[in-house]
Amino acid sequence: MDTVLTIEGKEVKVTNLDKVWWQEEGITKGDVIRYYIEIAPWLLPHLKDRPLVLTRYPDGPYGNSFYQKNTPKYAPKWLRTVPLQSEKRVINYLLADDVASLVWIVNSGGFEIHPFLSRIQQIDYPDYVVFDLDPMEKGTWEHVCETALVVKRALDIWGLQGYPKMTGATGLQIFVPVKPVYTYEQVRDFALGLCQGVESVLPQITTLERKIANREGKLYLDYLQNVKGKTLATIYGVRPKPKAPASTPLTWDEVEGMRVQSGDFTIFTLPERVEKLGDLFKPVLERPQSLDHILSKLGKL
């Protein structure tokens, strides 16, 4: 089934709405587009002015997929884009500031959306630091939560607030909003220092070892996500996992209680949670923090 939607004065052709993307659960492309329209009021502020990298799944999460950075030539002219110089060429990145753009992206199969850590107005200065806690074969959800709480305690010591979210896969990420005045190198130095402290407290379950073969199955503290051009799956974004889970902000009480598990929040259950609790990730947009006192101690200011 194909149709043309008129969204805020823009025409968006949506195709194959009844195509089944999640075979076992019978979840269709139309279901995913409907979810993104429903979640858009909370999602779009987090995407605004951020270049996007898409993972496109034309046949759903279990079919072939590919990354897309450069905006295709057939994209509608009303789509907003931004040209950024890479090492080899200029890449014309997509932006998603409105529902029409979001629907066009998802209709193309790009339901897994990865925004930059910085906005186009200050592209060299991220406005949050991320701590990506990614369990390996020996890791459990309990290990992830335990590690997240140690990160929180370290942030508390420095007088900083962090906000946790489930990735929608197996891990958890903590976002620390900062003033967009620090370089990627500076925020990465801060993240490394904190992760070194976490590893010293939890050496039995965490590691900073970059080589997978040398990690001994421990949870990797991936401070290297704080690099210009690197991206993470967006908050509220759909992941290519069973039942179509979405990346979900959590309260610290939920992390401490270990009451939630990966896959608990899907495209069918998350909108109700957000309606009830609001956007738990809103402070990431509204409460930038200073790192001056930390970077000065590290000799990185």
ChimeraX attribute file (.defattr): number of C-alpha atoms within 10 A of each C-alpha:
attribute: neighborCount
match mode: 1-to-1
recipient: residues
	/A:1	9
	/A:2	10
	/A:3	11
	/A:4	11
	/A:5	14
	/A:6	11
	/A:7	13
	/A:8	9
	/A:9	8
	/A:10	15
	/A:11	14
	/A:12	17
	/A:13	14
	/A:14	19
	/A:15	15
	/A:16	13
	/A:17	18
	/A:18	14
	/A:19	17
	/A:20	17
	/A:21	25
	/A:22	20
	/A:23	14
	/A:24	9
	/A:25	11
	/A:26	13
	/A:27	18
	/A:28	18
	/A:29	25
	/A:30	20
	/A:31	18
	/A:32	22
	/A:33	21
	/A:34	17
	/A:35	20
	/A:36	24
	/A:37	15
	/A:38	14
	/A:39	19
	/A:40	19
	/A:41	13
	/A:42	20
	/A:43	24
	/A:44	18
	/A:45	15
	/A:46	20
	/A:47	24
	/A:48	16
	/A:49	23
	/A:50	24
	/A:51	28
	/A:52	28
	/A:53	25
	/A:54	25
	/A:55	21
	/A:56	23
	/A:57	22
	/A:58	19
	/A:59	15
	/A:60	21
	/A:61	21
	/A:62	14
	/A:63	11
	/A:64	10
	/A:65	15
	/A:66	11
	/A:67	12
	/A:68	15
	/A:69	15
	/A:70	18
	/A:71	19
	/A:72	11
	/A:73	7
	/A:74	6
	/A:75	13
	/A:76	13
	/A:77	8
	/A:78	10
	/A:79	18
	/A:80	18
	/A:81	19
	/A:82	17
	/A:83	15
	/A:84	15
	/A:85	9
	/A:86	9
	/A:87	6
	/A:88	6
	/A:89	9
	/A:90	12
	/A:91	16
	/A:92	18
	/A:93	20
	/A:94	26
	/A:95	23
	/A:96	26
	/A:97	19
	/A:98	20
	/A:99	20
	/A:100	21
	/A:101	20
	/A:102	23
	/A:103	24
	/A:104	20
	/A:105	22
	/A:106	24
	/A:107	23
	/A:108	15
	/A:109	22
	/A:110	24
	/A:111	26
	/A:112	23
	/A:113	24
	/A:114	22
	/A:115	25
	/A:116	24
	/A:117	25
	/A:118	21
	/A:119	18
	/A:120	16
	/A:121	10
	/A:122	12
	/A:123	20
	/A:124	19
	/A:125	22
	/A:126	25
	/A:127	27
	/A:128	24
	/A:129	22
	/A:130	25
	/A:131	25
	/A:132	24
	/A:133	24
	/A:134	21
	/A:135	21
	/A:136	18
	/A:137	9
	/A:138	11
	/A:139	18
	/A:140	17
	/A:141	18
	/A:142	15
	/A:143	19
	/A:144	23
	/A:145	21
	/A:146	17
	/A:147	22
	/A:148	24
	/A:149	17
	/A:150	18
	/A:151	19
	/A:152	20
	/A:153	16
	/A:154	16
	/A:155	15
	/A:156	12
	/A:157	8
	/A:158	13
	/A:159	13
	/A:160	17
	/A:161	19
	/A:162	23
	/A:163	20
	/A:164	26
	/A:165	22
	/A:166	26
	/A:167	28
	/A:168	27
	/A:169	19
	/A:170	18
	/A:171	22
	/A:172	26
	/A:173	22
	/A:174	23
	/A:175	19
	/A:176	22
	/A:177	23
	/A:178	23
	/A:179	14
	/A:180	20
	/A:181	14
	/A:182	20
	/A:183	17
	/A:184	23
	/A:185	16
	/A:186	19
	/A:187	24
	/A:188	19
	/A:189	18
	/A:190	19
	/A:191	22
	/A:192	19
	/A:193	15
	/A:194	19
	/A:195	23
	/A:196	17
	/A:197	15
	/A:198	23
	/A:199	20
	/A:200	11
	/A:201	13
	/A:202	16
	/A:203	14
	/A:204	11
	/A:205	22
	/A:206	28
	/A:207	22
	/A:208	19
	/A:209	15
	/A:210	12
	/A:211	8
	/A:212	11
	/A:213	8
	/A:214	10
	/A:215	16
	/A:216	16
	/A:217	16
	/A:218	23
	/A:219	29
	/A:220	23
	/A:221	25
	/A:222	20
	/A:223	23
	/A:224	17
	/A:225	19
	/A:226	28
	/A:227	18
	/A:228	16
	/A:229	17
	/A:230	13
	/A:231	19
	/A:232	19
	/A:233	21
	/A:234	22
	/A:235	23
	/A:236	33
	/A:237	23
	/A:238	26
	/A:239	24
	/A:240	19
	/A:241	17
	/A:242	15
	/A:243	19
	/A:244	23
	/A:245	25
	/A:246	29
	/A:247	26
	/A:248	27
	/A:249	21
	/A:250	18
	/A:251	13
	/A:252	17
	/A:253	9
	/A:254	13
	/A:255	22
	/A:256	14
	/A:257	11
	/A:258	15
	/A:259	10
	/A:260	14
	/A:261	16
	/A:262	19
	/A:263	20
	/A:264	15
	/A:265	22
	/A:266	23
	/A:267	25
	/A:268	15
	/A:269	13
	/A:270	19
	/A:271	19
	/A:272	13
	/A:273	12
	/A:274	16
	/A:275	11
	/A:276	9
	/A:277	9
	/A:278	12
	/A:279	17
	/A:280	16
	/A:281	22
	/A:282	15
	/A:283	15
	/A:284	19
	/A:285	13
	/A:286	10
	/A:287	13
	/A:288	17
	/A:289	17
	/A:290	16
	/A:291	19
	/A:292	12
	/A:293	11
	/A:294	15
	/A:295	17
	/A:296	10
	/A:297	9
	/A:298	13
	/A:299	7
	/A:300	13
	/A:301	12
